[in-house]
Amino acid sequence: MKRYSARLALLLLLFSPLATVWSQTSLPREMLAQNEQEALERWQRMKPEEKQDLRDRYQRWKSLAPRDQEELKKRFDNWRQLSPDEKTMIRRNYERWEKFSPDQRERLKERWQRWRELSPERREALRRRLEEFRELSPEQKQELRQKLQERRGQLSHEEKQQARERMRERLNGLSAEQKRELRERFKEKPRRQKSQE
């Protein structure tokens, strides 16, 4: 039992914020002993389900191939180097991902795969175009929308039908919350257009 407790204490230390400091500096023995004591106290304060979760994580870690462990270590190091804003953005995106339906997740994976398959030059060109669009004034954006409407007007009946079908598929994949947000955006759009006139 002592041996198992020692392993868990070590695991706690590895995943504690102090582990990052330990991996980068050599600490005096007294500080290590103090930190081990803090880790043990943290362990003793944990709820049984938290302890079990930690044990399960440790077992999963041990069962990983060395190559996978190295990959996770690299990702952890990358995470530590991110700014707080970048971490916040990643967390928000993950929370959004969690709310997606399986169909939405699949579509997003496909889009991500298509993006990755693009050449670096094409990706950069698309990034520039998006940035340019974001920097446009509301009037310029409105002008672009009008041009898009004109192009749509030139489509054949069959092309319009195909576009509608694609839009229906996209809408059907949205969650109730996303549909609500979309409706709100469309409600705001006429108000903004009236106020600009």
C-alpha positions as CSV (number, residue, x, y, z in Angstrom):
1,M,0.0,0.0,0.0
2,K,2.9,2.4,0.8
3,R,4.4,1.7,-2.5
4,Y,1.1,2.5,-4.3
5,S,0.7,5.7,-2.3
6,A,4.2,6.7,-3.2
7,R,3.4,6.2,-6.9
8,L,0.2,8.2,-6.6
9,A,2.1,11.0,-4.8
10,L,4.7,10.9,-7.6
11,L,1.9,11.1,-10.2
12,L,0.3,14.0,-8.4
13,L,3.6,15.8,-8.5
14,L,4.0,15.1,-12.2
15,F,0.7,16.6,-13.0
16,S,0.8,19.5,-10.5
17,P,1.9,23.0,-11.6
18,L,5.1,22.5,-9.6
19,A,6.1,19.7,-11.9
20,T,6.9,22.3,-14.6
21,V,9.3,24.1,-12.3
22,W,10.9,20.8,-11.2
23,S,11.5,19.8,-14.7
24,Q,13.3,23.0,-15.4
25,T,15.3,23.6,-12.3
26,S,17.0,21.5,-9.6
27,L,15.4,22.1,-6.3
28,P,17.0,21.7,-2.9
29,R,16.1,18.4,-1.1
30,E,14.2,20.3,1.6
31,M,11.9,21.8,-1.0
32,L,11.3,18.5,-2.7
33,A,10.3,17.0,0.7
34,Q,8.0,19.9,1.3
35,N,6.4,19.5,-2.1
36,E,6.0,15.8,-1.6
37,Q,4.2,16.6,1.7
38,E,1.9,19.1,-0.1
39,A,1.1,16.5,-2.8
40,L,0.3,13.9,-0.1
41,E,-1.9,16.4,1.7
42,R,-3.6,17.2,-1.6
43,W,-4.2,13.5,-2.2
44,Q,-5.7,13.1,1.3
45,R,-8.1,16.0,0.6
46,M,-9.3,14.4,-2.7
47,K,-12.7,12.8,-2.9
48,P,-12.8,9.0,-3.5
49,E,-14.0,9.5,-7.1
50,E,-11.2,12.0,-7.8
51,K,-8.7,9.5,-6.5
52,Q,-10.1,6.8,-8.7
53,D,-10.0,9.1,-11.7
54,L,-6.4,9.8,-11.0
55,R,-5.6,6.0,-10.6
56,D,-7.4,5.4,-13.9
57,R,-5.4,8.1,-15.6
58,Y,-2.2,6.7,-14.3
59,Q,-3.0,3.2,-15.5
60,R,-3.9,4.6,-19.0
61,W,-0.5,6.5,-19.0
62,K,1.4,3.3,-18.0
63,S,-0.4,1.3,-20.8
64,L,0.6,3.8,-23.5
65,A,3.4,2.9,-25.8
66,P,6.6,4.9,-25.2
67,R,6.1,6.7,-28.5
68,D,2.6,7.8,-27.5
69,Q,3.9,9.0,-24.1
70,E,6.5,11.1,-25.9
71,E,3.9,12.6,-28.1
72,L,1.7,13.5,-25.1
73,K,4.8,15.0,-23.3
74,K,5.4,17.2,-26.4
75,R,1.8,18.3,-26.5
76,F,1.9,19.1,-22.8
77,D,5.1,21.1,-23.3
78,N,3.4,23.0,-26.2
79,W,0.4,23.7,-24.0
80,R,2.6,25.1,-21.2
81,Q,4.1,27.5,-23.7
82,L,0.8,28.9,-24.9
83,S,-0.4,32.3,-23.7
84,P,-3.4,32.5,-21.4
85,D,-5.5,33.9,-24.2
86,E,-4.5,31.0,-26.5
87,K,-5.4,28.5,-23.8
88,T,-8.8,30.3,-23.3
89,M,-9.6,30.2,-27.0
90,I,-8.7,26.4,-27.1
91,R,-10.9,25.7,-24.1
92,R,-13.8,27.6,-25.7
93,N,-13.4,25.7,-28.9
94,Y,-13.3,22.4,-27.1
95,E,-16.5,23.4,-25.2
96,R,-18.2,24.2,-28.5
97,W,-17.0,20.9,-29.9
98,E,-18.5,19.0,-27.0
99,K,-21.9,20.5,-27.8
100,F,-21.8,19.5,-31.5
101,S,-23.9,16.6,-32.7
102,P,-22.0,13.6,-34.2
103,D,-22.9,14.8,-37.7
104,Q,-21.6,18.3,-37.0
105,R,-18.3,16.8,-35.6
106,E,-18.0,14.7,-38.7
107,R,-18.5,17.6,-41.0
108,L,-16.0,19.7,-39.1
109,K,-13.4,16.8,-39.3
110,E,-14.0,16.7,-43.1
111,R,-13.5,20.5,-43.4
112,W,-10.4,20.3,-41.2
113,Q,-9.0,17.5,-43.4
114,R,-9.8,19.5,-46.6
115,W,-8.0,22.5,-45.0
116,R,-5.0,20.4,-44.1
117,E,-4.8,19.1,-47.7
118,L,-4.6,22.6,-49.1
119,S,-1.1,23.8,-50.0
120,P,0.5,26.3,-47.6
121,E,0.2,29.0,-50.2
122,R,-3.6,28.4,-50.6
123,R,-4.1,28.4,-46.9
124,E,-2.2,31.7,-46.5
125,A,-4.2,33.2,-49.4
126,L,-7.5,32.2,-47.7
127,R,-6.3,33.6,-44.3
128,R,-5.4,36.9,-46.0
129,R,-8.8,37.1,-47.7
130,L,-10.6,36.5,-44.4
131,E,-8.5,39.2,-42.7
132,E,-9.2,41.6,-45.5
133,F,-12.9,40.9,-45.2
134,R,-12.8,41.5,-41.4
135,E,-11.1,44.9,-42.0
136,L,-13.8,46.1,-44.4
137,S,-16.2,48.8,-43.3
138,P,-19.9,47.8,-42.9
139,E,-20.7,49.6,-46.2
140,Q,-18.1,47.6,-48.1
141,K,-19.3,44.3,-46.5
142,Q,-22.9,45.3,-47.6
143,E,-21.6,45.9,-51.1
144,L,-20.1,42.5,-51.2
145,R,-23.3,40.9,-50.0
146,Q,-25.2,42.7,-52.8
147,K,-22.8,41.4,-55.4
148,L,-23.3,37.9,-54.0
149,Q,-27.1,38.4,-54.3
150,E,-26.7,39.4,-57.9
151,R,-24.6,36.3,-58.6
152,R,-27.3,34.2,-57.0
153,G,-29.8,35.8,-59.2
154,Q,-27.9,34.6,-62.2
155,L,-28.0,31.0,-61.1
156,S,-30.2,28.5,-63.0
157,H,-33.2,27.0,-61.2
158,E,-31.3,23.7,-60.7
159,E,-28.2,25.4,-59.2
160,K,-30.5,27.4,-56.8
161,Q,-32.2,24.1,-55.8
162,Q,-28.8,22.5,-55.1
163,A,-27.7,25.4,-53.0
164,R,-30.9,25.3,-51.0
165,E,-30.5,21.6,-50.4
166,R,-26.9,22.1,-49.2
167,M,-28.2,24.9,-46.8
168,R,-30.9,22.6,-45.5
169,E,-28.3,19.9,-44.7
170,R,-26.2,22.4,-42.9
171,L,-29.1,23.8,-40.9
172,N,-30.3,20.3,-40.0
173,G,-26.9,19.6,-38.4
174,L,-27.1,22.6,-36.1
175,S,-28.0,22.3,-32.5
176,A,-31.0,24.2,-31.1
177,E,-28.7,26.7,-29.5
178,Q,-26.8,27.3,-32.8
179,K,-30.1,27.7,-34.6
180,R,-31.2,30.3,-32.0
181,E,-28.0,32.2,-32.4
182,L,-28.4,32.2,-36.2
183,R,-32.0,33.5,-35.9
184,E,-30.8,36.3,-33.6
185,R,-28.2,37.3,-36.2
186,F,-30.7,37.4,-38.9
187,K,-33.0,39.5,-36.7
188,E,-30.2,42.0,-36.1
189,K,-29.2,42.2,-39.8
190,P,-32.4,44.1,-41.0
191,R,-32.0,46.5,-38.0
192,R,-28.5,47.3,-38.9
193,Q,-29.4,47.8,-42.5
194,K,-32.2,50.2,-41.6
195,S,-30.0,52.2,-39.3
196,Q,-27.4,52.6,-42.1
197,E,-29.9,54.1,-44.5
